């Protein structure tokens, strides 16, 4: 008797890993690239820091004003009524007042300017009444107000950015604020990718009966670009076993990761698992997940391999859940748990027990500020429009059935990858 292979549409397959088991297996198989490179601060955007950065200076480096106003000595603050102080000069950012103030004196000061010797407090200009060369201030002020001290942000020797952090614009600014010009980052991963299928045509080509345009390569390219990895697009490979095998071998010579889409199911022309058994190793190839059951994961030599499903929504969902965190680990990035929220679902959702379901939704706030989520509509794995409309996944547990309207559900907001 011939054993029947479970269909990708079956809700339960005893040979499938759970979503959580698949995550664990993949993460245990991935380690950070050890190679480092030195880049200038202008080249570092989006890179992952290889070494901790220690501040060589205090920030701020000197006592300065947090407000436009008047620098005074706190001994001149009135306990009651008003005081009159003589303005003896000005302190601008980059042009400090050259001198010290004495009792009964003050200096006009701008935000970021050096607080002059003898002053320890800044009066906001809105709280001072100007009368010629003098100002009048009331008794509502406190010693030390509106003054920034050296090291308020961080001090010399403090770790300002840790190894494993991805360098955002704010972090580049932080590095610039302490005068860093060069830094060590982890080498950028190289990812080779291609689609498989006789029916696939590139955009701009004529479609013959039975043909479709290859959208997955553009999806994968876009997500890889946003992750800042180096991409090698190897095109569309027909459903010819030897051509697919040759392309996989070629990719394994030049990349850290290989991604394919299509060919990982159980159809007669789906060769990925068979080839991987011959030239590499298969860790698993089916997950109790919807969309995205036919995901193949393994290695060719030491090169990571992800065989994504051919349906575009399945390809995006599995990339988001499995490939993205793997590339973060490979890049040396310190992993952060995905943000998960709870929202009230405005729609009934169809769901059969058996697989963890990632339905596409639109997350928003209603008129009273409550988090609510609505379905994007038909959830077929070929419905790419459902991803284009969505800003989140509605995550339904494997054992869940249909979801009633107004039920509370788990929501996973997209980051800017999709």
C-alpha positions as CSV (number, residue, x, y, z in Angstrom):
1,X,0.0,0.0,0.0
2,X,1.3,3.4,-0.9
3,X,1.4,6.0,1.8
4,X,-0.5,9.1,0.9
5,X,1.3,12.4,1.2
6,X,-0.6,15.1,3.1
7,X,-1.8,18.0,1.0
8,X,-0.7,21.5,1.8
9,X,-4.4,22.3,2.3
10,X,-4.7,19.6,5.0
11,X,-5.1,21.3,8.4
12,X,-3.4,18.4,10.2
13,X,-0.3,16.5,9.1
14,X,1.5,14.3,11.6
15,X,4.8,15.0,9.8
16,X,4.6,18.7,10.2
17,X,6.5,20.6,12.9
18,X,4.7,23.1,15.0
19,X,5.4,26.7,14.3
20,X,7.3,27.0,17.6
21,X,9.4,23.9,16.9
22,X,10.4,25.3,13.5
23,X,11.4,28.6,15.0
24,X,13.6,26.8,17.6
25,X,15.2,24.5,15.1
26,X,16.1,27.4,12.7
27,X,17.5,29.6,15.5
28,X,19.6,26.8,16.8
29,X,21.1,26.3,13.3
30,X,22.1,30.0,12.8
31,X,25.1,31.8,14.2
32,X,26.5,35.2,13.6
33,X,29.0,35.9,10.9
34,X,32.4,36.4,12.5
35,X,34.0,38.5,9.8
36,X,34.3,42.2,10.7
37,X,35.0,45.3,8.6
38,X,35.9,48.9,9.5
39,X,33.6,51.6,8.1
40,X,33.3,55.4,8.4
41,X,30.3,56.8,10.2
42,X,28.7,57.8,6.9
43,X,29.0,54.2,5.7
44,X,27.6,52.7,8.9
45,X,23.9,53.3,8.5
46,X,22.0,50.0,8.9
47,X,25.1,48.1,9.8
48,X,25.3,46.0,13.0
49,X,28.0,47.1,15.5
50,X,30.7,44.5,16.1
51,X,32.2,46.1,19.2
52,X,30.9,48.2,22.1
53,X,31.5,51.9,21.6
54,X,32.7,53.8,24.7
55,X,32.4,57.6,24.9
56,X,35.7,59.4,24.8
57,X,34.1,62.6,26.3
58,X,31.4,63.8,28.6
59,X,28.1,64.8,26.9
60,X,27.4,67.5,27.3
61,X,31.1,68.5,27.6
62,X,30.4,71.7,29.6
63,X,27.8,73.4,31.7
64,X,25.2,74.9,29.3
65,X,21.8,76.4,29.2
66,X,18.7,74.4,28.4
67,X,16.7,77.5,27.6
68,X,17.0,81.0,26.1
69,X,17.0,83.3,29.0
70,X,19.3,84.8,31.6
71,X,22.1,83.2,33.6
72,X,22.1,84.2,37.2
73,X,23.6,83.2,40.6
74,X,21.0,81.4,42.8
75,X,22.0,83.7,45.7
76,X,20.3,86.5,43.8
77,X,17.0,84.6,43.6
78,X,14.4,86.5,45.8
79,X,12.8,84.6,48.6
80,X,9.8,86.9,48.2
81,X,8.8,89.8,45.9
82,X,11.1,90.6,43.0
83,X,14.8,91.2,42.4
84,X,16.4,93.4,39.8
85,X,19.6,92.3,38.1
86,X,21.9,94.1,35.7
87,X,22.6,92.4,32.3
88,X,26.4,92.6,31.7
89,X,26.8,90.6,28.5
90,X,25.7,87.8,26.3
91,X,26.6,84.1,25.9
92,X,25.7,82.4,22.6
93,X,26.2,78.8,21.5
94,X,29.8,78.7,20.2
95,X,30.5,82.3,21.5
96,X,30.6,82.1,25.3
97,X,30.7,85.2,27.6
98,X,34.3,85.9,28.6
99,X,34.1,86.7,32.2
100,X,32.3,86.0,35.5
101,X,29.2,87.5,37.0
102,X,29.1,89.1,40.4
103,X,26.3,89.7,42.9
104,X,23.4,91.5,41.3
105,X,24.5,90.7,37.7
106,X,23.3,88.3,35.0
107,X,24.2,87.4,31.4
108,X,21.8,87.0,28.5
109,X,22.2,83.4,27.4
110,X,20.9,81.2,24.5
111,X,20.1,77.5,24.5
112,X,23.3,75.4,24.4
113,X,25.5,78.3,25.3
114,X,28.1,78.0,28.1
115,X,26.9,79.1,31.5
116,X,29.3,81.8,32.6
117,X,31.5,81.6,35.7
118,X,29.6,82.6,38.8
119,X,26.2,81.5,37.4
120,X,24.4,78.3,38.3
121,X,20.7,79.0,37.3
122,X,19.0,80.1,34.1
123,X,15.8,82.1,34.1
124,X,13.6,81.6,31.0
125,X,13.2,84.8,29.0
126,X,9.4,84.5,29.3
127,X,9.8,84.7,33.1
128,X,12.0,87.9,33.1
129,X,10.7,91.4,32.7
130,X,13.2,93.5,30.7
131,X,13.8,97.1,31.8
132,X,16.6,98.6,29.8
133,X,19.9,97.0,30.9
134,X,18.2,95.3,33.8
135,X,15.7,92.4,34.3
136,X,13.2,91.8,37.1
137,X,12.5,88.3,38.3
138,X,10.0,86.8,40.7
139,X,10.4,84.3,43.6
140,X,9.1,81.2,41.7
141,X,12.6,80.1,40.6
142,X,14.8,77.3,42.0
143,X,18.6,76.9,42.2
144,X,20.0,75.0,39.2
145,X,17.0,75.2,37.0
146,X,17.4,75.0,33.2
147,X,21.1,74.1,33.5
148,X,22.7,71.1,31.9
149,X,25.8,69.6,33.5
150,X,28.7,67.7,32.0
151,X,27.9,64.0,31.7
152,X,24.1,64.5,32.1
153,X,23.6,62.3,29.0
154,X,26.7,60.1,29.5
155,X,30.2,60.3,30.8
156,X,33.7,59.5,29.5
157,X,34.0,55.7,29.4
158,X,30.3,54.9,29.3
159,X,29.1,52.4,26.8
160,X,26.9,54.4,24.5
161,X,26.1,51.7,21.9
162,X,26.5,47.9,22.5
163,X,27.8,45.3,20.0
164,X,24.8,43.7,18.2
165,X,22.9,46.9,17.9
166,X,21.8,48.0,14.3
167,X,22.9,51.5,13.6
168,X,19.9,53.7,13.1
169,X,20.0,57.4,12.2
170,X,19.7,58.3,16.0
171,X,22.6,56.1,16.8
172,X,24.7,57.6,14.1
173,X,24.0,61.0,15.6
174,X,25.0,59.6,19.0
175,X,28.3,58.5,17.5
176,X,28.9,61.8,15.9
177,X,28.1,63.6,19.1
178,X,31.2,62.1,20.7
179,X,33.4,62.5,17.7
180,X,33.6,58.9,16.4
181,X,34.7,58.7,12.8
182,X,35.2,55.0,12.2
183,X,33.8,51.8,13.8
184,X,33.8,48.0,13.4
185,X,30.7,46.4,12.1
186,X,29.7,42.8,11.2
187,X,30.2,41.9,7.5
188,X,26.9,42.2,5.6
189,X,25.3,38.8,4.8
190,X,25.1,37.8,1.1
191,X,21.8,36.3,0.0
192,X,21.2,34.6,-3.3
193,X,17.6,34.0,-4.4
194,X,15.7,32.7,-7.3
195,X,12.2,31.5,-8.3
196,X,11.4,28.1,-9.7
197,X,8.5,27.3,-12.2
198,X,7.9,26.8,-15.9
199,X,4.9,29.1,-15.6
200,X,6.8,32.1,-14.4
201,X,7.6,35.0,-16.6
202,X,9.5,38.3,-15.8
203,X,7.6,41.6,-15.9
204,X,7.6,42.9,-19.5
205,X,7.5,39.5,-21.0
206,X,4.5,38.2,-22.9
207,X,2.2,35.8,-21.0
208,X,1.3,32.6,-22.9
209,X,-1.7,30.5,-21.8
210,X,-0.9,29.2,-18.3
211,X,1.8,31.7,-17.6
212,X,1.9,34.1,-14.7
213,X,4.3,37.0,-13.8
214,X,6.9,36.2,-11.1
215,X,6.0,38.4,-8.2
216,X,7.9,36.5,-5.5
217,X,11.4,37.6,-6.7
218,X,10.4,41.2,-6.3
219,X,8.8,40.6,-2.9
220,X,11.9,38.8,-1.7
221,X,14.2,41.5,-3.2
222,X,12.3,44.3,-1.5
223,X,12.4,42.6,1.9
224,X,16.1,41.8,1.6
225,X,16.8,45.4,0.5
226,X,15.1,46.8,3.6
227,X,17.2,44.5,5.8
228,X,20.3,45.9,4.2
229,X,21.8,42.6,3.0
230,X,23.7,42.1,-0.2
231,X,21.4,40.5,-2.8
232,X,22.2,38.2,-5.7
233,X,19.2,37.8,-8.0
234,X,19.6,34.5,-9.9
235,X,16.4,34.9,-11.9
236,X,13.7,32.3,-12.7
237,X,14.8,28.6,-13.0
238,X,12.5,26.2,-14.9
239,X,11.2,23.0,-13.4
240,X,14.2,21.0,-14.6
241,X,15.9,19.1,-11.8
242,X,19.5,19.5,-13.1
243,X,19.1,23.2,-13.7
244,X,17.8,23.8,-10.2
245,X,20.6,21.6,-8.7
246,X,23.3,23.5,-10.7
247,X,21.9,26.9,-9.6
248,X,21.8,25.8,-6.0
249,X,25.5,24.7,-6.2
250,X,26.4,28.0,-7.9
251,X,24.6,30.0,-5.2
252,X,26.3,28.0,-2.4
253,X,29.7,29.2,-3.7
254,X,28.9,32.9,-3.4
255,X,26.3,33.4,-0.6
256,X,25.7,33.0,3.1
257,X,22.0,32.2,2.5
258,X,20.0,30.8,-0.4
259,X,16.3,31.5,-0.8
260,X,14.1,29.9,-3.3
261,X,10.4,30.3,-3.9
262,X,8.3,27.4,-5.3
263,X,9.1,23.8,-5.7
264,X,8.9,22.8,-2.0
265,X,5.6,21.1,-2.1
266,X,4.7,17.5,-3.0
267,X,3.9,18.0,-6.7
268,X,5.6,16.0,-9.4
269,X,7.7,18.9,-10.5
270,X,8.6,20.1,-7.0
271,X,12.3,19.1,-6.8
272,X,13.7,21.2,-4.0
273,X,13.5,18.7,-1.2
274,X,14.8,15.9,-3.4
275,X,17.8,18.0,-4.5
276,X,18.6,19.1,-1.0
277,X,18.6,15.5,0.1
278,X,21.3,14.8,-2.5
279,X,23.6,17.9,-2.2
280,X,22.9,19.1,1.3
281,X,20.7,18.3,4.3
282,X,17.1,18.9,5.0
283,X,16.2,19.9,8.6
284,X,12.5,20.0,7.9
285,X,10.1,20.8,5.1
286,X,6.6,21.1,6.5
287,X,5.2,23.4,9.2
288,X,1.8,23.4,10.9
289,X,1.4,27.0,9.8
290,X,-1.1,28.8,7.5
291,X,-0.2,30.2,5.1
292,X,3.2,28.6,4.5
293,X,3.1,24.9,5.2
294,X,5.6,23.8,2.5
295,X,8.6,25.6,3.9
296,X,11.9,23.7,3.5
297,X,14.9,24.5,5.7
298,X,18.3,23.0,5.6
299,X,21.9,23.6,4.6
300,X,24.1,23.1,1.5
301,X,27.6,22.7,3.1
302,X,27.4,25.5,5.7
303,X,25.1,27.7,3.7
304,X,21.6,28.3,5.1
305,X,18.8,27.3,2.7
306,X,15.2,28.4,2.8
307,X,12.8,27.0,0.3
308,X,9.8,29.3,0.5
309,X,6.4,28.3,-0.8
310,X,5.3,29.5,-4.3
311,X,2.2,31.3,-3.3
312,X,3.2,34.9,-2.7
313,X,1.4,35.4,0.6
314,X,2.9,32.2,1.9
315,X,6.3,33.4,0.8
316,X,5.9,36.7,2.6
317,X,4.6,35.1,5.8
318,X,7.4,32.6,6.0
319,X,10.0,35.1,5.2
320,X,8.7,37.4,7.9
321,X,8.5,34.7,10.6
322,X,11.6,32.7,9.8
323,X,14.0,34.3,7.3
324,X,14.0,37.7,8.8
325,X,15.0,36.7,12.3
326,X,17.6,34.3,10.9
327,X,19.2,37.1,8.9
328,X,19.2,39.3,12.0
329,X,21.1,36.5,13.9
330,X,23.5,36.0,11.0
331,X,24.1,39.8,10.9
332,X,25.2,39.7,14.6
333,X,22.1,41.7,15.6
334,X,20.9,41.2,19.2
335,X,17.4,39.6,18.8
336,X,14.3,41.4,20.1
337,X,11.1,39.6,20.7
338,X,8.4,40.4,18.2
339,X,5.9,43.0,19.4
340,X,2.5,41.3,20.1
341,X,-0.6,43.2,21.0
342,X,-4.2,42.2,21.9
343,X,-7.0,43.8,19.9
344,X,-10.7,43.4,19.5
345,X,-11.5,41.8,16.2
346,X,-14.3,43.5,14.3
347,X,-15.0,40.5,12.0
348,X,-15.8,36.9,12.2
349,X,-12.8,34.8,11.1
350,X,-12.9,31.4,9.6
351,X,-10.4,28.9,11.1
352,X,-10.1,25.2,11.4
353,X,-8.0,23.6,14.2
354,X,-4.7,22.1,13.1
355,X,-2.4,24.9,12.0
356,X,-1.2,28.2,13.5
357,X,-2.9,30.8,11.3
358,X,-1.5,34.2,10.3
359,X,-4.4,36.0,8.8
360,X,-3.9,39.5,7.3
361,X,-5.5,42.4,9.2
362,X,-5.7,46.2,9.5
363,X,-4.9,47.4,13.0
364,X,-6.2,50.8,14.2
365,X,-7.7,52.8,17.0
366,X,-11.5,53.3,17.2
367,X,-13.1,56.5,18.3
368,X,-12.5,55.8,22.0
369,X,-8.8,54.9,21.5
370,X,-9.3,51.1,21.8
371,X,-7.1,48.8,19.6
372,X,-9.2,47.1,17.0
373,X,-8.4,44.9,14.1
374,X,-10.3,44.0,11.0
375,X,-9.7,41.4,8.3
376,X,-8.5,42.4,4.9
377,X,-11.0,40.0,3.4
378,X,-10.5,36.7,1.5
379,X,-7.4,35.0,3.0
380,X,-6.2,32.8,0.2
381,X,-2.5,32.4,0.0
382,X,-2.5,33.5,-3.6
383,X,-4.3,36.8,-2.7
384,X,-1.4,39.2,-2.7
385,X,-3.8,42.1,-2.3
386,X,-4.4,40.9,1.3
387,X,-0.8,41.7,2.2
388,X,-0.8,45.0,0.3
389,X,-3.8,46.1,2.4
390,X,-2.6,44.8,5.7
391,X,-0.5,46.3,8.5
392,X,-0.5,43.3,10.8
393,X,-1.0,39.6,11.2
394,X,-3.9,38.3,13.2
395,X,-2.3,35.3,15.0
396,X,-4.7,32.5,15.7
397,X,-3.4,29.5,17.8
398,X,-3.2,26.1,16.1
399,X,-6.0,24.6,18.2
400,X,-8.4,27.5,17.6
401,X,-11.6,27.3,15.6
402,X,-13.7,30.0,14.1
403,X,-13.4,33.4,15.8
404,X,-16.5,35.2,16.7
405,X,-17.0,38.9,16.1
406,X,-15.7,41.2,18.9
407,X,-13.4,38.5,20.2
408,X,-10.0,39.5,21.6
409,X,-7.2,38.3,19.4
410,X,-3.4,38.4,19.3
411,X,-2.0,40.8,16.7
412,X,1.6,41.1,15.3
413,X,2.1,44.5,13.7
414,X,4.4,44.5,10.7
415,X,7.6,46.3,11.0
416,X,8.6,48.3,8.0
417,X,9.8,45.1,6.2
418,X,6.5,44.5,4.4
